[in-house]
């Protein structure tokens, strides 16, 4: 049975290992994110016509890409790899193109810590709740998720298709004894499947919207997960709210991300993700949304999955 976010996760404080209780939702009378985007747009328009960004593209009217079928041996999208290789040097710059991920990271970790501790029957309040677990971060980038997972005690492997990302992640992790043991490798999930690698937990955040074939990607993640292991995926919903905020506002108005980072037609709806994971023998157990409060500049876990969302699933046991 699919669960929505637990009440204790609805607020994630800005720390790498946030507590999981005593949480509250932002004040319900706070302005909606869309209202904030509109104010930003109005302010930008009145400031200077010469500084206006180029007009954002209209959302596609045709059918989105299909997530299934095909016999592609890899879900790798060369254009997306090149896109992120161009900004690889900025992974650990908290004010650079990856600022949104740095801001969102405590909230993502709060959800991951809670679900994995519940799944593996661990104490979420211990110093190293993931100790003894083999975890892989698929699409690790510069390692901003891999490092806190290692600090929670997990044996972490981070993989990415961009060699520059791996080099940066390795250098940054080596500076701290608690993260120096992370194994980084420039490869793909499909290649690791061929090597018969498996992990207790497979995590892939903000990646599926950049792959060529979401269904094949989910199948690879499933193959990397041990039977009854956990899989966690986060992405952006293909909704008009997401188009207005994650693309128009974040890329064209606020300039949080380089223009073209996301393509609306490549985004995946929660229904599509659940179906793709089911076809890959992963049963989604819990789903939650991430919402941003522009007044406090903090992300919170929410029941609202209309924009950013995260899903936790369990791989079905193999039948003899």
VEXDREN-2710 file (C-alpha; in Angstrom, 1 decimal):
% VEXDREN-2710
k/r/px/py/pz
1/UNK/0.0/0.0/0.0
2/UNK/1.4/3.3/-1.1
3/UNK/2.1/5.7/1.8
4/UNK/2.4/9.4/1.8
5/UNK/5.0/11.3/3.8
6/UNK/4.9/10.8/7.6
7/UNK/4.0/13.9/9.6
8/UNK/7.4/13.9/11.3
9/UNK/9.1/14.5/8.0
10/UNK/7.2/17.6/6.9
11/UNK/9.9/20.0/8.0
12/UNK/13.6/19.4/7.5
13/UNK/16.0/21.8/9.2
14/UNK/19.1/23.0/7.4
15/UNK/21.6/20.4/8.6
16/UNK/23.3/17.4/7.0
17/UNK/21.7/15.0/9.6
18/UNK/18.4/16.6/10.4
19/UNK/16.2/15.3/13.3
20/UNK/13.2/13.4/12.3
21/UNK/10.7/14.6/14.8
22/UNK/9.1/17.7/16.1
23/UNK/8.5/18.9/12.6
24/UNK/5.9/21.3/11.4
25/UNK/4.7/22.6/8.1
26/UNK/5.3/26.2/7.1
27/UNK/2.6/28.7/8.1
28/UNK/-0.4/28.0/5.8
29/UNK/-0.9/31.7/5.3
30/UNK/2.5/32.1/3.7
31/UNK/2.5/33.1/0.1
32/UNK/2.5/30.3/-2.4
33/UNK/5.8/29.7/-4.4
34/UNK/4.0/30.6/-7.6
35/UNK/3.0/34.0/-6.1
36/UNK/6.6/34.6/-5.2
37/UNK/7.7/33.7/-8.8
38/UNK/5.2/36.3/-10.1
39/UNK/6.6/39.0/-7.8
40/UNK/10.1/38.2/-9.0
41/UNK/9.0/38.4/-12.6
42/UNK/7.3/41.8/-12.0
43/UNK/10.4/43.1/-10.2
44/UNK/12.7/41.9/-12.9
45/UNK/10.5/43.5/-15.6
46/UNK/10.5/46.9/-13.8
47/UNK/14.2/46.9/-13.0
48/UNK/15.7/47.1/-16.4
49/UNK/14.5/46.0/-19.8
50/UNK/18.1/45.5/-20.9
51/UNK/18.6/42.8/-18.2
52/UNK/15.6/40.7/-19.2
53/UNK/16.3/37.0/-19.9
54/UNK/15.3/35.5/-23.2
55/UNK/11.6/34.5/-23.2
56/UNK/11.1/30.9/-21.9
57/UNK/9.9/28.2/-24.3
58/UNK/6.3/27.2/-24.3
59/UNK/5.6/23.8/-22.8
60/UNK/5.3/21.1/-25.5
61/UNK/1.8/20.4/-26.7
62/UNK/2.5/16.9/-28.1
63/UNK/2.8/13.7/-26.2
64/UNK/5.8/13.3/-23.9
65/UNK/8.5/10.8/-24.5
66/UNK/7.6/7.2/-23.7
67/UNK/9.2/5.5/-20.7
68/UNK/8.9/2.0/-21.9
69/UNK/9.8/-0.4/-24.7
70/UNK/12.8/-0.2/-26.8
71/UNK/15.9/-2.4/-26.7
72/UNK/18.4/0.3/-25.9
73/UNK/21.4/-1.1/-24.1
74/UNK/21.9/2.1/-22.3
75/UNK/19.8/4.9/-20.9
76/UNK/22.7/7.3/-21.3
77/UNK/21.9/10.6/-23.0
78/UNK/25.1/12.1/-24.5
79/UNK/23.6/15.6/-24.7
80/UNK/22.7/15.6/-21.0
81/UNK/26.2/14.3/-20.1
82/UNK/27.8/17.2/-22.1
83/UNK/25.4/19.7/-20.4
84/UNK/26.5/18.7/-16.9
85/UNK/30.2/18.3/-17.9
86/UNK/30.2/22.0/-18.8
87/UNK/29.4/23.1/-15.2
88/UNK/31.2/20.3/-13.3
89/UNK/33.7/22.7/-11.7
90/UNK/30.8/24.3/-9.7
91/UNK/29.5/21.3/-7.8
92/UNK/30.7/22.5/-4.4
93/UNK/30.0/26.2/-4.9
94/UNK/27.0/26.9/-2.7
95/UNK/26.1/29.9/-4.8
96/UNK/26.6/28.4/-8.2
97/UNK/24.4/26.4/-10.6
98/UNK/23.9/23.6/-8.0
99/UNK/22.7/26.0/-5.2
100/UNK/19.2/24.5/-5.4
101/UNK/20.6/21.0/-4.7
102/UNK/22.7/22.3/-1.7
103/UNK/19.6/23.9/-0.3
104/UNK/17.4/20.8/-0.9
105/UNK/20.0/18.3/0.4
106/UNK/19.1/18.4/4.1
107/UNK/15.4/17.7/3.2
108/UNK/16.3/14.9/0.8
109/UNK/18.6/13.3/3.5
110/UNK/15.8/13.6/6.1
111/UNK/13.5/11.5/3.9
112/UNK/16.3/9.0/3.0
113/UNK/17.4/8.5/6.6
114/UNK/13.9/8.0/7.8
115/UNK/12.8/5.5/5.1
116/UNK/16.1/3.5/5.1
117/UNK/16.1/3.2/8.9
118/UNK/12.5/2.0/8.9
119/UNK/13.2/-0.4/6.1
120/UNK/16.4/-1.9/7.6
121/UNK/15.1/-1.6/11.2
122/UNK/17.8/0.9/12.2
123/UNK/17.8/3.5/14.9
124/UNK/17.4/6.9/13.1
125/UNK/18.9/8.7/16.1
126/UNK/22.1/6.8/16.3
127/UNK/25.3/8.5/15.1
128/UNK/25.7/6.0/12.2
129/UNK/22.3/4.6/11.4
130/UNK/23.4/3.2/8.0
131/UNK/26.5/1.4/9.2
132/UNK/27.0/-2.0/7.5
133/UNK/24.8/-1.1/4.5
134/UNK/26.1/-1.0/0.9
135/UNK/24.6/2.1/-0.8
136/UNK/25.1/3.3/-4.3
137/UNK/24.5/6.9/-5.4
138/UNK/23.7/6.7/-9.1
139/UNK/24.4/10.0/-10.8
140/UNK/26.4/11.2/-7.8
141/UNK/27.7/14.4/-9.5
142/UNK/30.3/16.0/-7.2
143/UNK/29.3/13.9/-4.2
144/UNK/27.0/16.2/-2.3
145/UNK/24.8/13.2/-1.4
146/UNK/27.4/10.5/-1.2
147/UNK/29.4/12.3/1.5
148/UNK/26.6/12.6/4.1
149/UNK/25.5/9.0/3.4
150/UNK/29.1/8.0/4.2
151/UNK/29.0/10.0/7.4
152/UNK/25.9/8.1/8.4
153/UNK/28.0/4.9/8.3
154/UNK/27.1/3.5/4.9
155/UNK/29.6/1.9/2.6
156/UNK/29.1/4.2/-0.4
157/UNK/29.7/3.8/-4.1
158/UNK/29.2/6.9/-6.2
159/UNK/28.9/6.6/-10.0
160/UNK/28.5/9.2/-12.7
161/UNK/28.8/9.3/-16.5
162/UNK/30.8/12.6/-16.4
163/UNK/34.5/11.9/-15.6
164/UNK/35.1/15.4/-14.4
165/UNK/32.4/15.0/-11.8
166/UNK/34.0/11.9/-10.5
167/UNK/37.4/13.6/-10.2
168/UNK/35.9/16.5/-8.3
169/UNK/34.0/14.2/-6.0
170/UNK/37.1/12.1/-5.3
171/UNK/39.2/15.2/-4.4
172/UNK/36.6/16.7/-2.2
173/UNK/35.9/13.4/-0.3
174/UNK/39.6/12.7/0.2
175/UNK/39.9/15.9/2.4
176/UNK/37.8/14.3/5.2
177/UNK/38.7/11.0/6.8
178/UNK/35.0/10.2/7.2
179/UNK/34.3/10.3/3.5
180/UNK/37.7/9.3/2.1
181/UNK/36.5/5.7/1.8
182/UNK/33.8/6.5/-0.8
183/UNK/34.4/4.5/-4.0
184/UNK/33.8/6.8/-7.0
185/UNK/33.7/5.5/-10.5
186/UNK/33.0/7.0/-13.9
187/UNK/30.5/4.5/-15.2
188/UNK/26.8/3.9/-15.8
189/UNK/24.2/1.8/-13.9
190/UNK/23.9/-0.5/-17.0
191/UNK/27.6/-1.2/-16.9
192/UNK/27.5/-2.1/-13.2
193/UNK/24.6/-4.5/-13.9
194/UNK/26.9/-6.3/-16.4
195/UNK/29.4/-6.7/-13.6
196/UNK/26.7/-8.3/-11.4
197/UNK/27.1/-5.6/-8.7
198/UNK/24.3/-5.3/-6.1
199/UNK/23.6/-3.0/-3.2
200/UNK/21.3/-2.9/-0.1
201/UNK/20.1/0.5/-1.2
202/UNK/20.1/2.2/-4.6
203/UNK/19.6/6.0/-4.6
204/UNK/19.3/8.2/-7.7
205/UNK/18.2/11.8/-7.2
206/UNK/17.4/14.3/-9.9
207/UNK/18.7/11.9/-12.6
208/UNK/15.8/10.1/-14.3
209/UNK/14.6/13.3/-16.0
210/UNK/17.9/13.4/-17.8
211/UNK/18.2/9.8/-19.1
212/UNK/17.2/8.6/-22.6
213/UNK/14.9/5.8/-21.5
214/UNK/13.3/6.0/-18.0
215/UNK/12.0/2.5/-18.0
216/UNK/15.3/0.9/-18.9
217/UNK/17.0/3.1/-16.3
218/UNK/14.5/1.9/-13.6
219/UNK/15.3/-1.7/-14.7
220/UNK/19.0/-1.1/-14.2
221/UNK/18.4/0.4/-10.7
222/UNK/16.3/-2.7/-9.9
223/UNK/19.0/-5.0/-11.1
224/UNK/21.5/-3.2/-8.8
225/UNK/19.2/-3.7/-5.8
226/UNK/19.4/-6.8/-3.7
227/UNK/16.0/-8.7/-3.3
228/UNK/14.0/-6.9/-0.6
229/UNK/16.5/-4.0/-0.9
230/UNK/15.5/-0.3/-1.0
231/UNK/15.4/2.1/-4.0
232/UNK/15.0/5.8/-3.7
233/UNK/14.4/8.2/-6.7
234/UNK/13.6/11.9/-6.8
235/UNK/12.7/14.0/-9.8
236/UNK/10.4/16.8/-11.0
237/UNK/6.8/16.2/-12.0
238/UNK/5.6/17.0/-15.5
239/UNK/3.0/19.5/-14.5
240/UNK/2.2/23.1/-15.3
241/UNK/3.2/24.1/-11.8
242/UNK/6.5/22.5/-12.3
243/UNK/6.9/24.2/-15.6
244/UNK/6.2/27.6/-14.1
245/UNK/8.5/27.1/-11.1
246/UNK/11.3/24.6/-12.0
247/UNK/11.8/25.9/-15.5
248/UNK/10.4/29.4/-16.1
249/UNK/11.2/30.8/-12.6
250/UNK/14.3/28.8/-11.7
251/UNK/16.0/29.1/-15.1
252/UNK/14.7/32.2/-16.8
253/UNK/13.8/34.6/-13.9
254/UNK/15.8/33.7/-10.8
255/UNK/18.7/32.2/-12.8
256/UNK/19.2/29.5/-10.2
257/UNK/20.0/27.0/-13.0
258/UNK/21.5/27.4/-16.4
259/UNK/18.9/27.9/-19.1
260/UNK/18.0/24.5/-20.7
261/UNK/18.9/22.4/-17.6
262/UNK/15.4/20.8/-17.7
263/UNK/13.1/20.0/-20.6
264/UNK/9.5/19.9/-19.7
265/UNK/8.8/17.0/-22.1
266/UNK/11.4/14.8/-20.3
267/UNK/10.0/15.2/-16.8
268/UNK/8.3/12.2/-15.3
269/UNK/5.0/12.2/-13.5
270/UNK/4.5/10.3/-10.2
271/UNK/2.1/7.9/-12.0
272/UNK/4.7/7.2/-14.7
273/UNK/7.4/6.6/-12.2
274/UNK/5.4/4.2/-10.1
275/UNK/4.4/2.2/-13.2
276/UNK/8.0/2.1/-14.5
277/UNK/9.2/0.9/-11.1
278/UNK/6.5/-1.7/-10.9
279/UNK/7.6/-3.1/-14.3
280/UNK/11.1/-3.2/-12.9
281/UNK/9.9/-5.3/-9.9
282/UNK/10.1/-2.4/-7.4
283/UNK/7.0/-1.7/-5.3
284/UNK/6.7/2.0/-4.3
285/UNK/5.9/2.2/-0.6
286/UNK/6.1/5.9/0.1
287/UNK/6.1/9.1/-1.8
288/UNK/6.5/12.7/-0.7
289/UNK/6.9/16.2/-2.2
290/UNK/9.5/18.9/-1.6
291/UNK/8.3/22.5/-1.4
292/UNK/10.4/25.7/-1.2
293/UNK/9.5/28.6/1.1
294/UNK/11.1/31.7/-0.6
295/UNK/10.7/33.7/2.7
296/UNK/12.8/31.3/4.8
297/UNK/14.8/30.0/1.9
298/UNK/14.2/26.5/3.2
299/UNK/12.8/23.3/1.6
300/UNK/10.3/21.1/3.5
301/UNK/8.9/17.6/3.0
302/UNK/5.2/17.8/2.0
303/UNK/2.2/15.9/0.7
304/UNK/2.3/18.1/-2.4
305/UNK/4.0/16.2/-5.2
306/UNK/3.0/18.6/-8.0
307/UNK/6.5/19.9/-8.5
308/UNK/9.5/18.1/-6.8
309/UNK/8.9/14.7/-5.4
310/UNK/10.7/11.6/-4.0
311/UNK/9.7/7.9/-3.9
312/UNK/10.9/5.0/-1.9
313/UNK/10.3/1.5/-3.1
314/UNK/11.2/-2.1/-2.2
315/UNK/12.5/-4.7/-4.7
316/UNK/10.4/-7.8/-4.8
317/UNK/11.9/-10.9/-3.4
318/UNK/13.0/-13.4/-6.1
319/UNK/10.7/-16.4/-6.3
320/UNK/12.4/-19.9/-6.4
END
